[in-house]
Amino acid sequence: MKKIGVALIGYGKVGKACGELLLSSEDLALAGIIRRPESRGQSLPEVFHGIPVVSHLHELQEVRCALLCVPPDMTEGMAHEILQMGIPIVECAMLEGQAFRAHKDAIHRAATRHKVPAIVGAGWDPGAISLFRSLFAMLIPNGHTHTSHRSGKNLHHTITVESVPGVKNALCTEQRTPEGRLQRYIYVEIDQEADQDRVIEAIRSDPLFLQEETLVFPVETVTALEEQGQGLMLERRGRVGQIGHQHLLMEARGNVVALTAEVMLSAARAIPTLHTGAYSLNEIPLANLWGDHNEIEE
Ligand SMILES: NC(=O)c1ccc[n+]([C@@H]2O[C@H](COP(=O)([O-])OP(=O)(O)OC[C@H]3O[C@@H](n4cnc5c(N)ncnc54)[C@H](OP(=O)(O)O)[C@@H]3O)[C@@H](O)[C@H]2O)c1
């Protein structure tokens, strides 16, 4: 199978992560990297040896898609330039709300005019998290979604939890819901021999935590959590008076740059399946983004 040639525009954090993934991809090939003149002289890691580093896309061969990894305010202008050449683009600029919609509309007009597809907001957030938000809203149509971004720095050790039998180590953080209610998030490393459910129940029933809603998450190691800078909590609650107490919660921790790069490559795979115009991830079948992996479903 011939690999799809992909060009990288910008070698910053996301560009580097995309480049590394492209080098190990079985179906996508790194056709080259476009850098600003002031950056082109900088040497790249050894793994990129032999990959062309140029100042313009014209200088590269066999490019079927370009990944835009440049600052958000540069993305639209660059997208226009590349779409004009008849080359599809994937971008992930961190824009939200009205700014995101205006950005998508502008890229849609250019992509339609030049008869090529484009994928916008193909990162972590916007991107993968937009898909989760959409799924949550489909499951609880009448509700409210709240997203909170958290960093490892807000976490602190909690002696109360660490003294619960079966707990090896624990980190705690708290936040206010949009209604002003206090919520505690407790991450616990549980002894292998201990009964996880009992440990969680013991923490929840501690008098110190009874007053507030306390959410307990077992994790393999809290040290890794402290080191990881970024995390996100996505929560959707059904309106009062609706059926039962519908409540969906997703807790995520990881390296946002690496996750964004994964999504950008998935979007590049979907490009050949699209007609002209700009698409957000929600408008593309999941199977086109990463294949039909039925075996993953459990
Ligand atoms: N959706 C998400 O979840 C998500 C997450 C992270 C980042 N992003 C987006 O990804 C894009 C790249 O982010 P990043 O963290 O990789 O940024 P970064 O580390 O600052 O890298 C941006 C790169 O863009 C190039 N560039 C071109 N024109 C530039 C200019 N005028 N000023 C500065 N750099 C310029 C540079 O590459 P050269 O030196 O090689 O020319 C620079 O290294 C941004 O649009 C950001 O919003 C999205």
The ligand as an SDF file (V2000), in Angstrom:
LIG
                    3D

 48 52  0  0  0  0  0  0  0  0999 V2000
   -6.9460   21.4550   19.8570 N   0  0  0  0  0  0  0  0  0  0  0  0
   -6.0780   21.2390   20.8320 C   0  0  0  0  0  0  0  0  0  0  0  0
   -6.3760   20.5680   21.8190 O   0  0  0  0  0  0  0  0  0  0  0  0
   -4.6970   21.8310   20.7570 C   0  0  0  0  0  0  0  0  0  0  0  0
   -3.7460   21.5130   21.7220 C   0  0  0  0  0  0  0  0  0  0  0  0
   -2.4820   22.0850   21.6060 C   0  0  0  0  0  0  0  0  0  0  0  0
   -2.1970   22.9750   20.5680 C   0  0  0  0  0  0  0  0  0  0  0  0
   -3.1630   23.2540   19.6610 N   0  0  0  0  0  0  0  0  0  0  0  0
   -2.9090   24.1710   18.5440 C   0  0  0  0  0  0  0  0  0  0  0  0
   -1.7880   23.7130   17.8160 O   0  0  0  0  0  0  0  0  0  0  0  0
   -1.1240   24.8030   17.2170 C   0  0  0  0  0  0  0  0  0  0  0  0
    0.3600   24.6880   17.5250 C   0  0  0  0  0  0  0  0  0  0  0  0
    0.5290   24.7280   18.9230 O   0  0  0  0  0  0  0  0  0  0  0  0
    1.9810   24.4630   19.5730 P   0  0  0  0  0  0  0  0  0  0  0  0
    1.7280   24.2630   21.0140 O   0  0  0  0  0  0  0  0  0  0  0  0
    2.7230   23.4280   18.7960 O   0  0  0  0  0  0  0  0  0  0  0  0
    2.6640   25.8830   19.3430 O   0  0  0  0  0  0  0  0  0  0  0  0
    4.2140   26.2350   19.3360 P   0  0  0  0  0  0  0  0  0  0  0  0
    4.9800   25.2190   20.1150 O   0  0  0  0  0  0  0  0  0  0  0  0
    4.3250   27.6610   19.6880 O   0  0  0  0  0  0  0  0  0  0  0  0
    4.6230   26.0300   17.7980 O   0  0  0  0  0  0  0  0  0  0  0  0
    4.0910   26.8280   16.7720 C   0  0  0  0  0  0  0  0  0  0  0  0
    5.0220   26.7480   15.5730 C   0  0  0  0  0  0  0  0  0  0  0  0
    4.4330   27.4880   14.5270 O   0  0  0  0  0  0  0  0  0  0  0  0
    5.4390   28.0140   13.6820 C   0  0  0  0  0  0  0  0  0  0  0  0
    5.1590   29.4330   13.4080 N   0  0  0  0  0  0  0  0  0  0  0  0
    4.7890   29.9590   12.2260 C   0  0  0  0  0  0  0  0  0  0  0  0
    4.5840   31.2500   12.3150 N   0  0  0  0  0  0  0  0  0  0  0  0
    4.8110   31.6130   13.5610 C   0  0  0  0  0  0  0  0  0  0  0  0
    4.7790   32.8590   14.2370 C   0  0  0  0  0  0  0  0  0  0  0  0
    4.4700   33.9900   13.6310 N   0  0  0  0  0  0  0  0  0  0  0  0
    5.0920   32.8560   15.5340 N   0  0  0  0  0  0  0  0  0  0  0  0
    5.4180   31.7150   16.1830 C   0  0  0  0  0  0  0  0  0  0  0  0
    5.4740   30.5020   15.5630 N   0  0  0  0  0  0  0  0  0  0  0  0
    5.1720   30.4640   14.2700 C   0  0  0  0  0  0  0  0  0  0  0  0
    6.7570   27.7870   14.4090 C   0  0  0  0  0  0  0  0  0  0  0  0
    7.3830   26.6980   13.7880 O   0  0  0  0  0  0  0  0  0  0  0  0
    8.7700   26.8810   12.9810 P   0  0  0  0  0  0  0  0  0  0  0  0
    9.6990   27.5040   13.9610 O   0  0  0  0  0  0  0  0  0  0  0  0
    9.1050   25.5110   12.6000 O   0  0  0  0  0  0  0  0  0  0  0  0
    8.4670   27.7810   11.8150 O   0  0  0  0  0  0  0  0  0  0  0  0
    6.3600   27.4010   15.8160 C   0  0  0  0  0  0  0  0  0  0  0  0
    7.2710   26.5040   16.4000 O   0  0  0  0  0  0  0  0  0  0  0  0
   -1.8090   26.0610   17.7720 C   0  0  0  0  0  0  0  0  0  0  0  0
   -2.7160   26.5620   16.8250 O   0  0  0  0  0  0  0  0  0  0  0  0
   -2.5490   25.5710   19.0080 C   0  0  0  0  0  0  0  0  0  0  0  0
   -3.7230   26.3080   19.2920 O   0  0  0  0  0  0  0  0  0  0  0  0
   -4.4010   22.6980   19.7400 C   0  0  0  0  0  0  0  0  0  0  0  0
  1  2  1  0
  2  3  2  0
  2  4  1  0
  4  5  1  0
  4 48  2  0
  5  6  2  0
  6  7  1  0
  7  8  2  0
  8  9  1  0
  8 48  1  0
  9 10  1  0
  9 46  1  0
 10 11  1  0
 11 12  1  0
 11 44  1  0
 12 13  1  0
 13 14  1  0
 14 15  2  0
 14 16  1  0
 14 17  1  0
 17 18  1  0
 18 19  2  0
 18 20  1  0
 18 21  1  0
 21 22  1  0
 22 23  1  0
 23 24  1  0
 23 42  1  0
 24 25  1  0
 25 26  1  0
 25 36  1  0
 26 27  1  0
 26 35  1  0
 27 28  2  0
 28 29  1  0
 29 30  1  0
 29 35  2  0
 30 31  1  0
 30 32  2  0
 32 33  1  0
 33 34  2  0
 34 35  1  0
 36 37  1  0
 36 42  1  0
 37 38  1  0
 38 39  2  0
 38 40  1  0
 38 41  1  0
 42 43  1  0
 44 45  1  0
 44 46  1  0
 46 47  1  0
M  CHG  2   8   1  16  -1
M  END
$$$$
